[in-house]
């Protein structure tokens, strides 16, 4: 059997440990122990943790599936929750359930995706578990916050500004390009594809704003902008007036224009892992993030009235909700873009 055909079932647990995991993680302190080592406590901190499973990456529906994408997404999903707390990541603990028929090459692609994403965000895989069965990828991320700086979903008040941190629209711009609804020169197309495959958690923004005391409330955009704003409103007993205006990055804006999709309609999609922060002083947030070269735009204002509107009309945006008809677990590509963007 060639190296490219070798399967996890051919190695067994001990073989995987010695031939795949030890060469990769053997120098990590605590490798092989029952518990992962995260960090020495060298200063007062508040510890936070989050855990999430990885859905089917949309990019795997657009091109040939690659477990690298799932690995990157698994890490991003969890690190994005730490960003919403204003936390510094200490490490990820991973749990992979994979069929015995998974090739070692495919498994290593998964590990590459997780490890590359962790390195890009200044953290690491600290430990985990591997078992055989129906595919399921899960991780737990642990982080620390400066005492008293932890961001929460509650703590907002009427008159505060809603601000979206990050550059949304790349994932669904890639979908519009890959399904032939739009065309761009190769360099711009490659840029969009790369950003769609490797979304970035807004860790630096969350931590910077939290430690400076410029925001007290935040949430990552995991299920769409509407779902995020609605959840923040419910957590605070408030409503919101959203402007419905947004400026997209140039290549994403070009795709939207070709398809007749309004900028805000593309910005309110999910998959780019932005961060919504609530600020009393929007100007201070813009100034602070501009110094770090982090994009941010104001999208609306919280109100004492519990209604959520876009302009003067009720806002009925995109929202995923688990255990409901809107819960997303993949689907037919022919209908996926139409369901999300209406084109």
C-alpha positions as MATLAB code, in Angstrom:
seq = 'XXXXXXXXXXXXXXXXXXXXXXXXXXXXXXXXXXXXXXXXXXXXXXXXXXXXXXXXXXXXXXXXXXXXXXXXXXXXXXXXXXXXXXXXXXXXXXXXXXXXXXXXXXXXXXXXXXXXXXXXXXXXXXXXXXXXXXXXXXXXXXXXXXXXXXXXXXXXXXXXXXXXXXXXXXXXXXXXXXXXXXXXXXXXXXXXXXXXXXXXXXXXXXXXXXXXXXXXXXXXXXXXXXXXXXXXXXXXXXXXXXXXXXXXXXXXXXXXXXXXXXXXXXXXXXXXXXXXXXXXXXXXXXXXXXXXXXXXXXXXXXXXXXXXXXXXXXXXXXXXXXXXXXXXXXXXXXXXXXXXXXX';
ca = [
       0.000    0.000    0.000;
       1.411    3.390   -1.002;
       1.867    6.216    1.507;
      -1.021    8.148    0.008;
      -3.356    5.169    0.555;
      -2.343    4.395    4.146;
      -5.382    4.674    6.400;
      -5.786    5.395   10.096;
      -7.147    1.885   10.502;
      -3.881    0.503    9.144;
      -1.869    2.273   11.845;
      -4.113    1.876   14.882;
      -4.096    4.262   17.842;
      -0.504    3.576   18.896;
       0.749    3.892   15.328;
      -1.075    7.200   14.853;
       0.395    8.449   18.108;
       3.963    7.558   17.160;
       4.001    8.151   13.403;
       1.694   11.184   13.049;
       1.114   12.976   16.342;
       4.472   12.669   18.127;
       6.515   14.086   15.210;
       4.102   17.024   15.112;
       3.358   17.701   18.780;
       6.070   15.826   20.686;
       7.823   19.029   21.739;
       4.603   20.471   23.219;
       4.864   20.456   26.989;
       2.579   17.801   28.407;
       2.375   15.749   25.186;
       1.117   12.263   26.053;
      -0.133   13.250   29.516;
      -3.729   12.817   30.625;
      -4.230   16.588   30.780;
      -2.941   19.362   28.532;
      -0.598   22.053   29.819;
      -1.772   25.526   28.808;
       0.342   28.191   30.475;
       2.051   29.196   33.686;
       0.038   31.710   35.675;
       2.391   34.688   35.658;
      -0.135   37.447   36.288;
      -3.679   37.868   37.631;
      -6.161   36.678   35.000;
      -9.762   35.683   34.478;
      -9.924   32.383   32.592;
     -12.564   31.720   29.934;
     -13.358   28.644   27.859;
     -15.547   27.805   24.887;
     -16.282   24.668   22.898;
     -17.692   24.238   19.405;
     -18.026   21.650   16.677;
     -17.150   22.250   13.044;
     -19.927   22.390   10.414;
     -19.382   21.496    6.780;
     -17.167   24.251    5.336;
     -19.028   26.037    2.539;
     -15.798   26.142    0.522;
     -15.856   22.328    0.455;
     -19.169   22.544   -1.400;
     -17.691   25.023   -3.874;
     -14.560   23.044   -4.763;
     -12.978   19.682   -4.032;
     -13.401   18.929   -0.302;
     -10.204   19.295    1.741;
      -9.954   18.562    5.455;
      -7.534   21.492    5.721;
     -10.549   23.812    5.413;
     -12.369   21.985    8.195;
      -9.304   22.190   10.425;
      -8.876   25.923    9.884;
     -12.589   26.546   10.429;
     -12.664   24.440   13.601;
      -9.928   26.572   15.154;
     -11.427   29.868   13.938;
     -14.881   29.096   15.311;
     -13.512   28.553   18.791;
     -10.988   31.387   18.747;
     -13.720   33.770   17.594;
     -15.635   33.086   20.807;
     -12.531   34.061   22.773;
     -12.372   37.263   20.730;
     -15.918   38.069   21.852;
     -14.715   37.818   25.456;
     -11.724   40.071   24.815;
      -9.459   37.152   25.716;
      -5.923   36.140   24.875;
      -5.867   32.486   23.705;
      -3.857   30.005   25.764;
      -4.508   27.004   23.551;
      -6.921   24.581   21.939;
      -7.844   21.091   23.091;
      -9.182   19.107   20.134;
     -11.382   16.045   19.753;
     -11.471   14.225   16.415;
     -13.812   11.362   15.604;
     -12.926    9.942   12.177;
     -13.636    6.731   10.241;
     -10.908    4.072   10.174;
     -10.888    4.493    6.395;
      -9.612    8.086    6.662;
      -6.226    8.242    4.948;
      -3.213    9.446    6.888;
      -2.710   12.102    4.202;
      -6.244   13.444    4.760;
      -5.759   13.358    8.551;
      -2.554   15.340    8.242;
      -4.378   17.920    6.114;
      -6.861   18.321    8.979;
      -4.012   18.781   11.452;
      -2.302   21.259    9.120;
      -5.457   23.387    8.973;
      -5.841   23.515   12.746;
      -2.131   24.149   13.361;
      -1.815   26.842   10.681;
      -4.855   28.676   12.032;
      -3.512   28.484   15.579;
      -0.146   29.864   14.492;
      -1.832   32.693   12.592;
      -3.654   33.630   15.795;
      -0.672   33.272   18.110;
      -1.712   30.090   19.882;
      -1.324   26.297   19.686;
      -2.946   22.892   20.025;
      -2.261   21.867   23.614;
      -3.832   18.398   23.626;
      -6.835   16.354   22.620;
      -8.416   13.018   21.848;
      -8.802   10.828   18.756;
     -11.298    8.050   18.208;
     -12.895    6.122   15.350;
     -16.486    6.565   14.273;
     -18.755    8.840   12.262;
     -16.955   12.130   11.517;
     -17.160   14.781   14.225;
     -14.654   17.568   14.819;
     -14.799   19.471   18.097;
     -12.439   21.783   19.965;
     -12.290   23.636   23.250;
     -10.439   26.947   23.400;
      -9.130   28.380   26.654;
      -8.165   32.008   27.101;
      -7.446   34.619   29.723;
      -8.656   38.163   30.221;
      -7.210   41.008   32.235;
      -9.148   41.210   35.525;
     -12.363   43.151   35.094;
     -12.032   43.464   31.316;
     -14.011   40.408   30.157;
     -16.619   41.252   27.539;
     -20.134   39.822   27.786;
     -23.327   39.892   25.770;
     -25.023   41.919   28.506;
     -24.061   45.363   29.790;
     -25.321   47.546   26.926;
     -27.731   50.451   27.210;
     -30.006   52.476   24.953;
     -28.075   54.947   22.823;
     -24.974   52.746   22.536;
     -23.537   52.196   19.072;
     -23.437   48.835   17.283;
     -20.158   48.366   15.408;
     -19.059   45.529   13.133;
     -15.364   44.662   13.329;
     -13.842   42.895   10.339;
     -14.383   42.657    6.581;
     -17.517   40.618    5.821;
     -18.789   39.124    2.599;
     -15.749   37.169    1.434;
     -17.236   33.701    1.867;
     -20.412   34.414   -0.073;
     -18.566   36.494   -2.651;
     -16.514   33.354   -3.267;
     -19.745   31.390   -3.622;
     -21.064   33.877   -6.188;
     -17.834   33.601   -8.163;
     -17.622   29.808   -7.989;
     -21.221   29.366   -9.142;
     -20.656   31.640  -12.148;
     -22.867   34.471  -10.966;
     -19.929   36.916  -11.131;
     -16.459   37.126  -12.670;
     -13.263   38.906  -11.606;
      -9.625   38.961  -12.754;
      -7.610   36.046  -11.383;
      -5.730   38.055   -8.725;
      -8.935   39.422   -7.196;
     -10.645   36.049   -7.469;
      -7.719   34.346   -5.707;
      -7.776   36.968   -2.942;
     -11.457   36.348   -2.268;
     -10.996   32.573   -2.315;
      -8.062   32.754    0.098;
      -9.995   34.939    2.547;
     -13.023   32.643    2.284;
     -10.914   29.571    3.092;
      -9.003   31.180    5.961;
     -11.296   33.483    7.954;
      -9.685   35.327   10.852;
     -10.985   35.567   14.399;
     -10.906   39.154   15.678;
      -8.793   38.352   18.737;
      -6.629   41.464   18.606;
      -9.613   43.775   18.257;
     -11.536   42.172   21.101;
      -8.579   42.198   23.470;
      -7.499   45.747   22.559;
     -10.963   47.224   23.051;
     -11.608   45.268   26.239;
      -8.339   46.166   27.946;
      -8.706   49.837   26.964;
     -12.226   49.851   28.423;
     -13.763   51.159   25.190;
     -16.435   48.427   25.007;
     -18.199   46.252   27.560;
     -20.433   44.156   25.310;
     -19.542   42.004   22.308;
     -20.559   38.916   20.339;
     -19.026   37.142   17.385;
     -20.986   36.869   14.139;
     -21.387   33.109   13.842;
     -24.973   32.815   12.607;
     -25.354   36.018   10.615;
     -25.473   39.683   11.563;
     -29.224   39.717   12.199;
     -29.013   36.788   14.625;
     -26.142   38.498   16.433;
     -27.932   41.838   16.832;
     -31.151   40.107   17.870;
     -29.318   38.096   20.543;
     -27.595   41.196   21.909;
     -30.929   43.029   22.044;
     -32.580   40.149   23.892;
     -29.691   39.912   26.357;
     -30.080   43.586   27.230;
     -33.839   44.070   26.918;
     -33.306   46.578   24.109;
     -34.092   47.104   20.455;
     -31.992   48.396   17.595;
     -32.161   50.650   14.576;
     -29.753   49.376   11.914;
     -28.799   51.726    9.088;
     -28.708   49.118    6.329;
     -25.577   50.757    4.928;
     -22.154   49.191    4.646;
     -18.945   49.651    2.658;
     -17.419   46.384    1.432;
     -13.803   45.774    0.497;
     -13.218   46.530   -3.179;
     -13.198   42.988   -4.655;
     -16.242   41.939   -2.614;
     -18.070   45.128   -3.613;
     -17.355   44.345   -7.272;
     -18.967   40.914   -6.929;
     -22.001   42.367   -5.159;
     -22.454   44.992   -7.877;
     -22.324   42.395  -10.656;
     -24.963   40.290   -8.936;
     -27.237   43.163   -7.941;
     -26.746   42.402   -4.254;
     -26.776   45.382   -1.886;
     -23.596   45.746    0.173;
     -25.438   45.327    3.467;
     -27.163   42.165    2.231;
     -23.764   40.597    1.606;
     -22.334   41.985    4.851;
     -25.092   40.398    6.941;
     -24.222   36.861    5.834;
     -22.218   34.454    7.972;
     -18.867   32.742    7.534;
     -16.396   35.639    7.903;
     -16.290   35.572   11.731;
     -16.601   39.266   12.412;
     -17.228   40.755   15.826;
     -20.077   43.052   16.858;
     -19.095   45.373   19.699;
     -21.292   47.805   21.588;
     -19.703   51.158   22.382;
     -20.766   54.356   24.053;
     -18.120   56.285   22.093;
     -18.011   55.068   18.487;
     -15.284   57.549   17.588;
     -12.933   56.141   20.206;
     -13.451   52.612   18.888;
     -12.756   53.718   15.309;
      -9.615   55.572   16.399;
      -8.272   52.687   18.476;
      -8.819   50.064   15.775;
      -7.492   52.345   13.020;
      -4.207   52.476   14.935;
      -4.112   48.665   14.729;
      -5.205   48.647   11.050;
      -8.377   46.729   11.945;
     -11.510   47.576    9.910;
     -14.672   48.604   11.763;
     -17.950   50.244   10.737;
     -20.925   51.517   12.688;
     -24.091   49.648   11.735;
     -26.723   51.020   14.086;
     -27.836   52.137   17.531;
     -29.478   50.375   20.445;
     -32.867   51.697   21.530;
     -35.131   51.492   24.560;
     -37.874   50.233   22.238;
     -37.408   46.468   21.791;
     -38.199   46.545   18.056;
     -35.371   45.745   15.635;
     -35.571   47.791   12.452;
     -33.492   48.496    9.383;
     -34.205   52.140    8.812;
     -37.903   52.477    9.589;
     -38.960   48.975    8.520;
     -38.770   45.775   10.592;
     -35.513   43.926    9.933;
     -36.038   40.360    8.819;
     -32.480   39.220    8.224;
     -30.607   35.979    7.712;
     -30.497   33.838   10.851;
     -29.454   30.299   11.606;
     -31.039   28.622   14.589;
     -30.059   25.130   15.696;
     -32.822   22.540   16.016;
     -34.992   24.515   13.613;
     -35.702   24.646    9.886;
     -33.061   27.375    9.507;
     -30.274   25.264   11.015;
     -27.601   24.837    8.334;
     -25.744   21.558    7.829;
     -24.719   21.870    4.204;
     -26.946   21.276    1.228;
     -27.203   21.349   -2.537;
     -24.973   23.987   -4.043;
     -27.569   24.737   -6.710;
     -29.940   26.149   -4.098;
     -27.538   27.247   -1.368;
     -26.594   30.666   -2.773;
     -30.198   31.450   -3.665;
     -31.351   30.568   -0.125;
     -28.747   32.832    1.468;
     -28.624   35.760   -0.991;
     -31.758   35.439   -3.073;
     -29.884   35.427   -6.421;
];
